[in-house]
Amino acid sequence: MARRPPPGYRRGTRPIYPGTLRMVLYGFVLWGLSLLGLRLPLDLPWWLAVLLEVGVVWFIWKGWKAARRSPKNNLRLFNAQENWANAFALQALILFLW
């Protein structure tokens, strides 16, 4: 006969949410294309590249804030994962455009 898991066993799991996975896959595709040497024929101004990098840092910061508070609220974990996935996809887009 199987024993019951201890209390709090399920609370220790942290799933990867479907919306997060989609953005991570977009980021991996863009990152892979940039590693293959494919680029878009656009010449970005330097200030736009700086704004995009600031966006990456902002997403990482928002994800860190949500992750610190996520043990109390699982919705914050989803927000943290979504922000980190957006930061990854935006950085991959920057590499693809550059």
N, C-alpha and C positions, 0 to 999 in steps of 0.2 A: 504494500500500500504506500502510495506516495505521500510524503510529508508536505505540509503547507509551508510556503516560503515565509520567512520572518516578516514582521510588520515593517513597512517602509521599503520593501524589496522593489516594488514597482516605481516608487518615487525616485529611486536612484538611476533609472534609465532616462536617457536624454535622446529623443528621436530627432531625426533630420526631417524637417518639414518640406512638403512637396514644392511650395513656391521657392524655397531656398535652393532646392536641388536644380530647378530650372535655370536660375540665374548663375549658379556655379557651372552648369553645363555650357551656357552661353560664354562665360568667361574662359572655360577651357578651350572652346572652339576658337575664340578670338586669339587666345594666347598661342594655340597651336599654329594658327595661320601666320601670326607674327614671327614665330620661331622658324617657320618654313621660308620666311623672307617675303611673304606677300604683304604689300602695303596698298593703301588707298592713294590715288593720285591727287591728294589734297595737301596743300602746304598750310599748316596751321600757324597762326600767329603765336608768338611766345606767351602772350598774356592769356590766351585761351588754354594753352597747356598748363600754365600755372593755376588757373581757375579749376581745371579738371583735377589736378593733383591736390588742391585744397579740398575738393569734394571727396577724394579718396580718404584723406586724413579725417574729414568730418564723419564719414560713414564708419571708419574704424573707431573713432571716439564714441559715437553714439552706440555702437555695438558693445564696446567695453563697459559703458555705463549700464546698459541693459543686462549684460551678462553678470555684472556684480550683484544685481538685484534679482536675478532669475531664480535662485533657490526658493524664494517666497512666492513667485508667480510664474507659472509656465508660459504665459503669454509674453512675458519679457524675454524668455529664452527664444521664442520665435522671432521677436524683434531683433535680438542680438544676431541670430543666424542670418536673418534677412539683410541686416546692415553689413555684415561681413561679406556676404555673397555679392551685394551691390558694390562694395569696395573692390572686390576681386574682379568683377566684370568691368567696372570702370577703369581699373588699372590695365586690364587686358585690352580694352578699347583704346586707351592712350598708346600702348605699345603698338597696336595695329595701325593707328593713325600716324605715328611718328615715322 
